[in-house]
């Protein structure tokens, strides 16, 4: 890039080339190597001029004598005539000349830029191949689902504990139970006997996933992977491998659906009026079950 910039600067500060315009030439004589003698009209000296010129030997034969449609048997060629400076009216020489500074910097810089671009892309290729954005998103959603199931269960248990501080479950069947406590216990009953096990599993899984996701963070996107160092990329690759195995196991055992269903079951008690009616009717049929659930929660340590 430095050489390319030097080329631009050299071109900008270099001497200006005289302006030229294209004109037609009459080819009076021409050799096989393209050496010609040509004639053109000089508008500045207002006369016809002749001079040797290097014609293009590869141009069509139809532009050469005697096949060119010129009654005098001459050929045709084109050239550029200088229009300013002391040499205006002369033909511009198109012969190859020594490279100037601008051309030299450009010739040296362009291959280096190409090598840098190719080499940089090849070096970045392993990083690009290490991006596992979709896998990381799946693991993130699973972590959130597992953590949500555990939190919903903990909130349901906390609701039972809060209600139990004010009143216990009465032993006398004729006594009207506290509606708030019965409703909180009904929510756990509706969630089923596996809700606690699912919550424990969800809490453990979410904690493990959060640790792996922190290590796999560079693999979540192209930009983060390109900016990560070698150690971070290695850790990300190992974490991605563990995440892939873990997600495969979760999918095989249907844990994602289990976490989602548990959260739905635990949230059924949000409609307080309907839940209270359902809980009261259910408690009247099986008060012993409610007493058992309350004892389990009371004896177990708070989460």
ZISULNOR-V958475 format. One line per field, one symbol per residue. phi: phi as a letter, one per 20 degrees, with the letter a starting at -180 (. if undefined). psi: psi as a letter, one per 20 degrees, with the letter a starting at -180 (. if undefined). Layout:
phi = ???
psi = ???
//
This chain:
phi = .fffffffffffefffeffbcecedeeecbdfenfccccbeefeelbeccafbefefefgffedfeeffcfeneecbcbddfdbnfdfneeffdffcffefffffffffgfffffffffffffeggfffefcfffffffffffffffffffffffffffffffffebeffeffeffffgfffffffgffffnfefffffffffffffffffffffegfefafffffefegffffffffffffffffffffffemffffffffffffefefefffffffffffffebffffffffffffffffe
psi = hghghhggghhhirqpqqqqqprqqoogqprhjiprprprpoihilrpqqqqqoroijrqhijqqjiqmpiikraqrqrpppjrrijqhrqppjqprqprgghghghhhghhgggggggghhhighggiiplggghgghghggggghggghhghhgghhggghhhhqroqhohipoqphgggghhhghghhrijggghgggggggggghhghhghjghjirgghhhiqrgghhghggghhghgggghggghhjkhghggghggghijhjhngghhgggggghhhhmhhghhggghghhhqqp.
//
